Amino acid sequence: MPLFEVTSRVLAPLAPPRKRPSPARQRWYDILRYLNGVSVVGALFGLTIAVFHSQVLFVLLPVGVSVVITAVLARAHPYNLRALLLVTGVSLVYFGGITVWELFSHPPTTAEIIVVTTTLTVAVIFEPVRAVVQSVLERRTHVRDDVPRVVVEAITARLREEIDLDQVRETFLDVIQRVLRPQSAALWVRAPAQPASDATPTSRAHTTGNAETERVVATLVDTAPASERVPVMIRSRTLPRPPTAVAVVAIDDADPFLPYALAHPAPIDLEWSPSDSAVVRDWRSQGVELVLPLTSQGELIALLALGPRLGPSRPAASRAAGRVLDVLHLFTPLGLFAWLTIGPRGRGPEYMREDRVLLESLAAQVAPALRVAQLVRVRQAEVREHDRIDQELRTAQTIQRTFLPREVPVVPGWRLAPYYHPAREVGGDFYDFLTFADGRLGLVIGDVTGKGIPAALVMTATRTMLRTSALERPDPGEVLARVNQLLLADIPAGMFVTCFYAVLDPPTGRLRFANAGHDLPFARRASGSAVELRATGMPLGLMPDMAYDEREVTVAPGDSVLLYSDGLVEAHNGEREMFGFPRLRRLVEAHAGDAPLIEVLLTELAAFTGPAWEQEDDVTLVTLHRDDPSPDDHPASTDHARATAGEFRMGGTN
C-alpha cells in the first residue's frame, strides 16, 4: 500500500463544497456567456448608431465582437482594464484600417458583394499580423501578468541546486500560491517503502512562520535575467504564507486512480477521473477541482491537488450583479462585464488552458527535483540508520567484552591462554574461567547458532546461567542439564547453544568434563600424540530433560588441552577448501617448542585462507598447558623430550 506525505495549505476558508455543473450544463453556460456578451455589444452598437446616425461607427461592431470572443475564449474576468483597453485599441485600429482601406479602394458604384468579400479577405489575411502585434504590445507594456513564465524559469534554476525535500515542497507550493491562487493546495509526495510496523498513517501540523510568499517569489524573480524581469510583478501588498499541515496518508494498491494518473501526466479534472476511486471521492468531498500528477522516469512521484481558485477582489456593485444569472446590465458602468458572471455562483475563476500549460511546465521541472530530493533523503536516512546501528554495535561489543574474562586466572604450574575474534562486531562464541573456593578451576567454551546481536544476547544469558548453576552443582553434567532446562524456556526458536564445560583440579591434574554438542577438544600428550575428549550430550536449549555424559582425564606435566570453536575448522580458503579437523589434529600433534599453540594455529590459518579471507564465523581458542617441572622449578621451562608421564586416562561416569 503506497504511502504519501501530504503537505497541504488552505489559503482561504473553504465554503461547503458545491456540486460542480455537468459538462453539458457547462457548455450551456459558455453559450449563454457568449450570447450575453454579443447582446451587450449589439445593444451598445445599436444605441450608438441611433444617437450619432453615422455609418463610420459600424467599425465598432467588429471591434466589440472581437473583444467579446477574446474574453470568452480566455474564460477570464476582464478586470485588468489595461489589457481590456489594449485589446480594444488594437482591434479598433485594425478594423478601422480595413474600413478606411475599403472606402478608398472601391468607388461608390462597386457592388456590395465585392466590398463584403474583399473586406473579409483582408481581415482574414492580416489577422495573424494583428495577433502578433497585440502579443508584442502586451509584452512591452506588461499588461499581461508575466509572473508565470519568469517564475517557471527562476524556479527551474533554483531546483537544479536544491536537494532538500522540504525546501522543494515549500518552494513549489509558494509558486502555486502566488501564480494560481487556489483556495487550497496539497502536495502528495510518495514516501519510500516502510516496514509494515511503521506503515500506520499519521498526521501532524506546523506553521512555517511569517514568511511572505511575495518575498519568496521576488527572490526567485531576482535570479532571472535583467532583461526579462517584470517591474510591476511584485506588488506592495503581501500574502502571508499560511500554516502548512503535514500528514502521511495511504492509498490502496487497487485504487484505479493510481494507474490512471500514471497514464495521464497532464492536469486531471476530477469530473473526468475514475468515479470508483476512494481517493477521488475524498478529494471531491473536500472541494478539489484539479489534480496534477508529477511523474519521473515512468514512476508516479507526487500529486498536486488544487481547490477552487480565489477570485480577484471586485467592487460591491459587481458582486451584486454576479448574483443574477442572465440579466443584461445595459445601463450600468459594469454592465459590459456582466456576461462573464454567467454560470454557477460562489466560485472563483476557472483554471484556463494557460494555467494547465503552466502546471505541465512546472511538473516537468518539479518532478525530477522531488525525485532527487527523495533519493537524498533516503540516503541520509540510511546513513543515519547506519551510524545508529554502528553505535549500537559498538555498545554491544563493549558490553559483550565485559562478559568475557578480563583476566586469565593464575594457577601455579599451569598456563592458560585464550583467543577470541568475532566475525562481526559482536558474536555468539564465548569462553569463561570459573574459580571455586576449594581451588578448582572451571573451563567453559561455547558457541551460539547464528551471529550478530541475537547470538550475543543468547550468549550473555547462557554465560550467566552457567555461572549460577556451577556454584550450585559440582558436576559438569548436572550443570549442563540445569542450564539446558533454564535456556529452553527463553531461547528463540531455531537457536541453540553448544558448550563444553570442564572442572580442573590443579594439584592432581584431573579434568572432569561434559559436552553439550560442542566440537571435541584435543588433549596433546607430551610424547606428541593427540586424543579427543569425548563425552555425549545434545546442545543446550534444543530438547527438554536431557542428560549429559561425564568423563575424566588426567593432564600430566608437559601435556596440553585445546578448546576451540567451529570457526577455526570450518574456515575456507579461496578454493572453498575447509581447514578441517584432520589438519587441526596434525598441527596439534606436531606442535613442539616454546611457541604458543594459539600463535601456531593462527599463523597456519592465515596462510591457509590468504589475505583476502572474509571471516565467516567467530573464532575462539583456549589452551591449557601443564608445565613440566625443571630442576630449578622455573614454571616457564618445559622439556617435552623428558615428559614420560603424559598418558591420558579416560574414564566413564561413576
N, C-alpha and C positions, 0 to 999 in steps of 0.2 A: 504494500500500500504506500504510494508515494506521499511524502510529506512536503509541505510548502511553508516557508517562513513568510508570513503575511505582514507587510508594513503598510499601514493604512492611515489616511488623513481625511478628516472631514473639514472642508473649507467653509461650509455654511451649514446651519441646522437643516437637516433633511426633513421635508414635509412627508406625510404618509405617501408611499408610492402610488402614483396614479396609473390607471390602466392605459397602456400605450394604444394608440389607434392602430387598427389593422392596416395592412398595405393598401387595400382597396380604398379605405377611408382616407388614408394619407394622400393618395392620388387625387381624390376629390378635393381635398384641401388645397393641393397645388393648383388644380384647375380654378378653384374659386379665387385663390390669391391672384392668379394671372388675370382672370376676368375682372376682378376688383380693381387691379392696377390699370388695366386698359380702360375701364369705365371712368376712372378718375381722370386719365389723360384725355379721353374723348370729351368728357364734360367740360374740362378746362379749355380744350381747344374750341369746342362749340361756343362757349361763353366768350372767348376772346374774339372769334370771328364775328359774333353778333354785336360786340361792342365796337370793334375797330373797322369792320367792313373792308378788310384788305386781303387780297389773295396772297400777298407775300407772306402772311402769317401762317400759310399752310405748311411752311417748313417746320413749324412747331410740332406737327403731328408725328413725323418720323423720329424727331428728337425725343419726344416723350415716350413713344413706344420703345425706342432703343434703350432708354433708361430703365423702363419697366422690365423689359426682357433681361437686361443685365442683372438687375436686382433679383428677379425671380429665379434665374438660373443659379445665382450665388447663394440663394436661400439665407440671406443675412439681413440683419436690421440696419437700414441705412441711416444710422445716427452719426456717421462720420460725414459731416457736412462738406469738408474739404474734398473728400472723394466724390460725393454727390455733385458738387459744383464742377469738378474736373470732368466727370463723365458727361454732364450736361453741356459744358463748354465745348469739348471736343466734338460731341455729336452735333451741336449747333453749327460749328464751323464746317464740319464735314458735309452735313446735309444742306447747309446754306450754300456752300461752294458748289455742290452738284446742281442746286436750283439755279444759281447765277449762271453756271455753265450752260444749262439747258435754255435759259432765257436768251442768252446772247448767241448761242449756236444754232437756234432754229427761228426762222421767221414766223410771224403770227399766222401765216396760212398753212403751216405744217400740220399734218393730220395728228389728231390726239394719240392714236395708237403708236405712231412713231415716237412722239415725245415720251410717252409712258415706257415704251420698250427701251429706248436709249437711256432714260433715267435709271431704270432698274439695272441695265447692263453696267453702267458706270458705277453704280452703288455696289454691285457685287464684285466688280474688278478691283476696286480700291478699298474694299472692306478689310483685307489683311493689312494694308498700309495704315489704315486708321487704328487697328488693334495694336500694331507695333508702336505707332506714335503715342498712343494712350499709355501703353506699358512704360515707355521711356519717360514720359512726363510723370507718371506715378512714382517711378524710382527717383527721378531727380527732385521732385517736390516732396517726397516722403509722405504722400497722402495715404499710402497703404502701409500697414504695420510690417516692417521688415524684421521684426524680432525673431520670427520662426527661423528664417534662413540663417541669420547671423548666429543665433543660439545653437542651431544644429552644428554649424561649423565649429563654433567655440567649444561646445561640449565634446565634439569628436576629438579635438586637440587635447582636451583635458583628460578624457577617458583613456587615451593612449598611455598616459603616465600613472593613472590611478589603479591601485591593486587592492585597496581596502573595500570590502564588500559593503560595509555600512555607508561609506562615503559615496560609492557608486549609486546606491539606492537613494540616498538623500538628494544627491545632485539631480538624478533623474526625476524624482518627484518635485523638486524645486522648479525644474524646467516645465514640467506638465502643469504645475500650479500657475506659473507665470504666463504661459503661452495659451493654454486651452481653458483655464479657469473652470474646471469641473467642480461640482458641489462636493464630490468625494472622489478619492483616488486610492487604490490599493494595489501594491506590487506584490504578487505571489511569486517568490523565488524558490525554486525547487531545492530542497535540502538534501544533503548527501544521505545515503543509506545508513540507518542506525540499527543497532541491535533491537530485538523485539522488546526487551525490558525498558528501552529508552524511547520507544515509539509512541508514547502517550502524548496526545496533543495537549499543549499548554498555552497559556496566554499571559501577556504582561503588557504594561503600557508605560511610556515615558514621555517626557516633554523635551523637545530638542532645544529649548531655550528661547530667547527673544531675538534670534537671528531673523533677518528680513530677507524675504525671497527676492525682492527687487535688488537688494545689495548683492545677493548671490549671482543673479543674472547679470548685474553690472560687472561683476568680476569676470564672468565668462566673456562678456562682450569686449572687455578691455583686451582680451587676448586676440581678438580679430584684427586684421589689417586695418590701418588707419583709414584707408580709402573706402572701407566697407562699413565703418561704424555709422550708426544712425543717431544723430544728435537728439531727436525727440523721443527716443525709445524709453529712456529711464525717466519716469515721472517723479514729481516731488513727493507724491503720496507713497506710503509704504504698505506692503502687505505682510503682516507678521506671519511667520511660519507657525502653522497650527500644531497642536500636540500630535505626536505620532504613536500609534498603537502597534505593538508587535505581538504576533501570535504564531503558533505552529498548528497548522490545520492539515488534516489527512483527507485525501480524495481516494475513493475506492478505485481499485485497479480496473474494475469493469465499467467505470463511468464512461459513457460514449463521448463525452466532451474532450477527453484527452487525445484520442486519435483524431478527432475532428479538428482540434486546434493545431495538431502537428501537420495535418494535411492542408490547413488554410492559414498560412502565416500572415495574412493581411488582417486589418481590424475586423472584428466579427460583431455584427449587430445581433443582440440576443434574441431578437424576433425571428431570426433565421437559423438559430443554433438548435441542437437537439433538445426537444422538449422533455425527453425521458431522462435527462441528466439531473442528478440531485444537486450538483453544484450550480447548474444553470437556474434551477428553480429557486435556490437560495439567493443567487445574485438578483434575480428578478424581484424577489420579495424585498430586497434592500434598495431597489431603485437603480441598479446598474444598467446602463444603456449599451456600453461598448466595451469589448474585451479585446486586448491586443496580445496575441501570442508572440513571445520572443524565443526564437529558435537559433541554434548554432550547431552546424555540422550534423543536421538531421536529428537533433535532440531538443526536446522542449526544456528551455532553461527557466522561463518565468512567464507570468501572465499579468497584464496590467488591466485592472477593472476600473472603469470610469463611470461615475454617476452623471446626472444631467448637468449641462453647462449653466454657469451663472450668467444671467442676462446683464447687459450694461445698465447703469442707472439711468432712469428716464424721468421726465417731468411728470407731475401728478396727472396732468391732463392726458398724457399719453397712456399712463397706466389705466386711467378710467376708460379711455377709448378701447383699450385692449380687452375689456370685459365683454364687448359686443362681438358677435361672430361675423356678420355680413353687412353691417351698416356702413355706408359710404359717408365719410366725413368730408363733404364737399366744401364747406364754408369755414372750416377751422384751419388755423395755421399748420396743424399736424395732420390734416386730412390726407395729404399726399402720401403719407407713410402708413396710413391705417390699414391698407391692404396687406401689409406684412404681418399683421396680428391675427389673420385668419388661421384657425387651427385650434388644437387643444389648449386651453388656458392654463396658466400656472406653471408653464415650462419655459426654460431659457431657450436660447438659440440652439438649433440642432448642429450636430457635427457635420461639417461640409466635406466636400471632396478634398479640398485643400488640407483640412485637418487630418483626414485619413492618410493622405500622401505624407504629411509631416510625421505622423505616427510611424508609418512604414520606414521613413528615413531614420527616425530615432531608434527604431527597433534594430535596424541593420547595424547601428553603432553600439547600442547598449547591450545587446545580447552577447557578443563576444567579450565585452568588458565584464559583464556579470559572470561569464564562464571562467575567465581568467581569475577574477576575484574569488570565485568559489574554489578553484583549484588551489589558490594561495592560502585560503582559509583552511582547507582540508589539510594542506601540507603543514601549516602552522600548528593545527591541532595534533597532527601526527608527531611533530617534533616535541610539542608539549607532553603528549602522552608518552613518547619515548623517553623523554627526560624524567617524567614521573616514575615510569617503570624502572629506569636505571637507578633512580634514587631509592626506590623501594627495594630493588635487588641488592644494592649496596648495604642498605639497612639490614635486609635479611641475611646477607653474607656476614655482616658483623655479628648479628645475633647468633647465627649458626656457629661461628667460630668460638663464641663464648661457651657453647655447649660441648665443644671438643676440649680435651685436656690441655690446660695451659702449660703444665709442666709434666715431664716424664718422671715417674717415681724412681728414686734412687734405692736400689736393692743391692746390698753388698754381695759381690760375686756374680752379679748378673748385669747384663746390658740390654736396655730396651731402646728401640728406635722406631718412631712412627713416620709415615709419609702420607699426605692426603692432598689430592688435587682434583677438584670437581670439574666436570665437563662444562658446566655453566657457572654463573656467579654463585649459585647455591646448588647443592646436590643431595642425593639420598644415601650416600655412604657415610658411615660413622665408625669410630673406634672409641674405646674408653678403657681406663685403668681404675680398678676399684681396690682401695687399700682397707683391709679389715684390721680389727683391733688385735687379733692374735698373730699378726704378721703376714698372713696370707695375702696374695695379690690376685685380683680378678682381671682377666683379659677379655675384652669384648671387641668383635668386629662384625659389622652388619651392612646390609645393602637393601634399600627400599626400591621396589619397582618404580620405574619412571625417573624423571629428572626434574629439576627446577623447584619452584616453591612448594607444590603439593608434596613432593618427596621429602623436602626439607622439613615440612610440618610433621609428617608422619615419623620421620627420623627423630625429631625432638621428643615427640610423645613416647616413642619406643625406648629411647635412652632413659627418660625419666622413669618409666615403668620398670626397666631392668635394674636401675639403681635401687628403687624402692623394694622390689622383690628380692634382690640379692641380700639386702640387710635382714630380711625376714627368714630366708631359707638358705641353708648352707650348700645344698647340692645343685649343680648346674642344670640337671634335667628338670628338677622341680621349679627352678626359676623360669626356665623357658616355658614350661607348661602354664605357669601362672600368668606370664606376660601374654601368652597366646590367648588366654581367656579374656584378659583385660582389653587386648587390642582388637579382638574380634568384634566387640560391640561398637567401636568407634571408627575403624578404618574404612575409608571409602571403598565402594565396590570396585573390584578389579585390581586392587592393590594388595600387596603382601610384603613381608619382610623376611629376608634370610639372615641368619645370625649364628655366629659361633661364639660360645661362652666357655671359658676355661678358668679354673682356680689353681694357682701355683702355690706350693709350699716350698719356699726358697731353701730352707736348710736341707731338705731331703731331695728336692728336685722333682717331687711328684706333681704331675699336671693332670688334674681331673677335668674332663670336658664333656660337653654335649653340643650337638649340631642341629640347627633348625633349617635344613636345606641349603646351607652355605657351601661354597667351594671348599674342598678338603684342604686343610693346611698341610704343609710339608714339615717333617721333622728330619733334620740332617744330622747323621751321626758324625762323630769326629773322624771316623775312618773314611768318610766320603760317600757313603750310601744314603739314600733318602727314602722315607716311607710316608705314606699318607695317614693322617689321623682320622680314622673312620668312626663315625657314630651316626645312626639313623634318626630321622625326625623330619616332619613336614615344616614348611615355612610358617612363620608366625602370622596370625590373622587370616588364615586360609580355611581352616576347618576347626570345629569345636572339639573339646575333650581329647586333645592329643597328648600322647606320652612320648617322652624323648629318652633315647638310649644314652647311657653314660659310659664313658670309657676312661681309662687312666694310662698314663705313660710316664716314665721316669726320664728326665732330661739329665744326662750325665755331663761332667765337665768337658768342655770343648764342643758340646752339641748345640744346635740352633733349631729354632722353630720359626717358620714363616707363615704369617696370616696375610691373606690378600683378598681382594675383591675381583669380580669378573671383568672389570675394566682393563685389567692387565692382560689376561689370557685371551680376551675377545677383541683386542686391538687388531686392526687390519692395516696392511701396507698398500701401496699404490696398485698392486696386482690383486687386491682383495684377498690375500692370504692372511690367515689368522695366526696370531702369536702362538697360541695353543698351550695345552698342558704339557705335552712331551718336551717342548722347548724349555718351558719353565723348570721342569724337573731336571733336565740336563744342566741347566745353569746353576741350580741349587747344588747338585752333586759335584759340579766342577769348581764350586766356589772354594777358594783357599787363600790364605794370606791375610794381610791387615786391612784390605779394602772392605768397607762395609758392604753387606749383601744388597742393601737397598740401592746404593750407588751403582753397583754392578748391574742390577736389573734395569734401572732407569737408563743406563748407558746402552744396554742391549736393546731396550725398547725404542730409544731414539734412532739407533742405527737401523732397526727393522722397519719402522714406519716412515722414516725420511723426514726432511724438514717441512714438507707440505702437509703433514699429518693433521687432520681435523679430529680432535678427541671426541669419541663417540659416547663414552661413559666415564663415570668417576673412577679414579684410580686410587686405591687405598692399600698401604702396605704397613705391616707391623712385624718387626723381628724381635725375637727373644733369644739371647745367647748366654750360655753359662760359661764363665771364664774357666780356663784350665790353670789351676794354681801353679805358679813358678816358684823356684827356690827362694826368691826374695819376696814372695807373696804380693807381687805387684799385680793388681787386678786387671790391668790393661793388657798384660802379656798373655799370649795364647800360643801354645805349641801343639799344632794339630798332629804332628808326626808322633808325639808321645802319648796321644789320647788313646787309652786302652779300655776305658770303661764307658764307651759310647754306645752301648747296646740299649735299645728302647724296648721296654717291657710293656706290651699291650695287654690289657685285661678287660673282661666284661664287667657288667654291673653286678655288684654284690647282691 
